[in-house]
Amino acid sequence: MSDITIVIPVKNEAENLRRCIPLAVKLGQVLVVDSGSSDNTPVVAREMGAEVLNFDWDGQFPKKRNWTLRNYNFKTEWVLFLDADEFVSSDFIEEVQAAIQSTEHVGFWLNFSNYFMGQELRGGDAFRKLALFRIGAGEYEKIEEDNWSHLDMEVHEHPVLDGSIGEISALIEHNDFRGLKHCIAKHNEYSSWEACRYIRLMRLQSSAISHQSSQQGCAEWQNLTDRQKKKYSNLAKWWFAPAYFVVSYFLKKGFRDGAVGFHFSLLKAIYFYQIRLKIREQG
């Protein structure tokens, strides 16, 4: 077994855990961090062989992933954060086990095969994230939310690590079986968070420019990835959402997936347009 703890932050994810955990335990110890689920998520997690940790958010920093990094007594060198709708393969397990045996990297970018409306997508915007790293190498971005969000887990924050970062090429299957209702509801919650995050970033940057002394604003912006900087620089512009559709559907060949590819690119473009409208509403 690898020197990895797999952390799965959840709320009401009993059904997805029935598939996620049996695959994850082949890689390492599994810890499920639950936020007061109303279904039988904790029972299912324990039945599947996972340890369960309860998390009760107070509305401020840290959220679920950072709280776990700061409060759980890890006995492994590495941590892998998985969502309940992410399913590891034997190829992924083998590549990770080999990669961490001898590496100078402190973290690895992970790549995903994305499913939408029951179909694996061959084109469109690729899904990847930094979710495997050495314990103690860093933590997720620190954002002082002060109750402007009701989401108790990091949304689009990424780990800020001290050291070089590699990449795992074997894919993780990202496949949520709860349908469009759940997907659209999640987009609504996330777009509200993104609008608030954008407004906060712009205010901090404006303060940094005006006073040339706001290290908080500069640091929060500098900790963004290049992709995040590009997104937040253009998120409020009218052309960003339609440009995303053109890039995803045409340039990144979302059309290869037929009608499903069109729907996926369109819904993501609508998601970005929702963010713009919410920014204008609050601004």
N, C-alpha and C positions, 0 to 999 in steps of 0.2 A: 504493500500500500504506500502511496506517495506521501510525502511530508507536507500535506495540504489539508486545510480545513475549508470545506465548502459551506459558505453561509448563504442561506436562502431567506431573505426578508419577505414576509407574507402578511396578508389579511384575507381571510375567506378564500383560500386556495386549495381546499381539500382534494378536489378532483385532479387538478394539475400535479399536485404533489405525489399522487399515486403512480404517476409515470416518471416524474422528475427524480425523486429520491432513489429508487432502485438503480437508476443509471449513475447518479452522482456518487453513490457509496462505493462504486467500483474504483473511483479515483481517490477518495479519502474520507475523513470524518465529516459528517454532515451536521450542521447546526441550523435549525429553523428558528428565526426570530419573528415572533408573532405579535401583532398589534390588536389583541382583543377580538379575535375572530368570533363571529356569531354562528359559524358552521362548526363542523368537527375537525377543523384543521389540526389542532394540537394532537388529537387522538390519532388521526391518520399519520401524522409525522412520526409519532412514537412507534406506531405499528410498523412503519417502514424502516425503523432502525435509526432515526435521527434524534439528536438531543434537541429539546425545545427551550427557548429562552423567551420570556415575556418582556415586551417593551411598551411603555406608556409615555407618550410624547407630551411635553409641557408647553409646546408651541414655540420653542426657541431652539437655538443651536445647543447640542448636536441632534441631528435626525438619526434615523434607524441604523444606517450603515456606520456612520462615524461613532455613534453611541456604542455599537458592538465592538468596534476597533479599540475603543477607550476602556471598555468595562469587562469584556470577556477575557478569561485567562486562557489564551491560546497556547497549545502545546506543540504546534507545528510552526515551521519557518515561513510557510506561504499561506495566503488566503485567496480563495476564488469566490467572488460574489456572483451568484446565479439568481435569476428570477424564476418563479415557479413554472413559467411557460417556456423555459429554456432547457433543452435536453441534449446532454453530451453524448458523443458517439465513441466507439472503440478507437477510431483513428485519432480523435481529439485526446482521449486519455493517454494513448501511447505517445503522442507527440509531446504532451505536457510533461509526462513522466521523464522522457528523455531530456527535455529542455531544461528542467530545473536541477538535473543531476550535476551539471557543471556549466554554470553561466555567470557572467558578470552583471547581467541585467538585474534590475530590481523590480521589473514589471513587464507584462506582455499585453499587447493589443490582441483582442479576440475577434474573430470573424464569424458571421452568422448566415445561415440560410433562412430566408424570411418566408413565412407562409401568410397568405391572405385569402379569406373566403374559401378555405380548404385547399388552396393550390399553392405549390411552391413557386416562388417568383424567380424567373431566370434573368430578368432585367430590372431596371429602376435603380433608385438610390441604394447603394450597399449599406448594410448595417454592421457597425463594428463599435467596440468600446474597450476601454482599459479596465479590466475587472480581475486580473490575476497579478498579484504583487507580493513582495516580501513584507511580512509584518514588521512594522517599525520604519518602513521606508517612506511613509507619508500617510495622508488620509484624504478624504474627499474635500473639495473646495469648501471653505468656511463662508457661509452666507448668513448674515444676521437677519432673519426673517421677521422676528418680533410679531408673530401672529398674523402676518398678512397672507399666510397660506394655511390651509387645513390639511395639506399633504404631509404625512409624518415620515416619509422616506425621501431621500435625495432623488430628484427628478432627472435633470440633465447635467448635474454636477459630475465632474470627473476627478479621479485621484490626482493629487499634486505630489509627485514622487521625487526623491533626491537620488538621481542616478539614471543610467541609461535604460532604455525601454526597447524590448524586442517585439516579436509578433509570432503568434501561433496561426498557422495557415489552415489547419483542419477546422471544419465548420461545426458550429453548435446550431442545432435546430431551434428556431424561434417560432413557436406555433401555439397561439392562444386559442383554445377551443370554445371560448365563450361568445363568439359571434360579434356582429356589427354593433349591437346595442352597447356592449361593454366597450368596444373600441371607440365609438363616437363619444361615449360618456367620459372615457379617459382623456380623449383629445380636448374636450371642453375643460376639464380640470387642469390639464397641463398648459393649455393656452392661457388660462388666467394666471397661472404661476409665471409663465414666460413673460407676460405683459408686465407684471410687477417687477420681475427681475430686470427687464430692460429699463424701466423707469428708474430703478435704483442705480443701475450701472451708469446711466446717463447723468444722473445727479452727482454721483461720486466723481465722474470724470470732469464734469463742469466745475465742481468745487476744486479739483486738483489743478485744473488749468487756471482758474481765477486766483487761487491762493498760492499755487506752486509749493504746497506743503502737505497736501492730503495724501499721505502714504497709503492709507486704506484704499482709496479709490484707485490709485495706481496699481497697488498689489492685486486687487481683485480683478482688474482688467488684464494685467500681465499674466495671471495664472490661467487665463483662458487658453484653450487650444487655438490653433490657427483657424480651424473650421468654426469655432465659437465666435472668434473675433470677427470673421467675415459675416456670420449670421447676425450678430448684434449690431454691426455697423450698418446693416441694410434692412433690418427687420421691419422698421416702420415705414419703409418706402412702398409706394403703391405697386411697383413692378416686381417686388420680391416674390410674392405668391405665384403670379403667372409665370415668372422666370423659373421658379422651382419646377412647375409642371412641365415646361418645355425641356428643361435639362433632364428631369427624371424620365419622362415618357419618350422623348425623342433621342436626345444625346446619349443617355444611359440605357436606351433600348427597352424601356418599359413596354413598348408595343409588342415585344416578343411574347408577352403573357396575355395577349388578346384583350377581351373586355375586362378581365380581372386586373390586368396591368393598368388599364385606363382608369378604372375605379380607384385603385390604390394611389396612383399619382394625383388624381383629382382630389381625393380626400385629404392627402397631405398638403396640397396647395391650399385647400379650404382651411385647414388647420392654421397655416401661416397667415392667411387673411384674417382669421378670427383674432389672432394675436395682434395684428395691426389695428383692427377696430377697437379692441379692448385697450390698447395703448392710447388711441385717440380719445376714447371715452374717459379714461382716467387723467389724461393730460390736459 
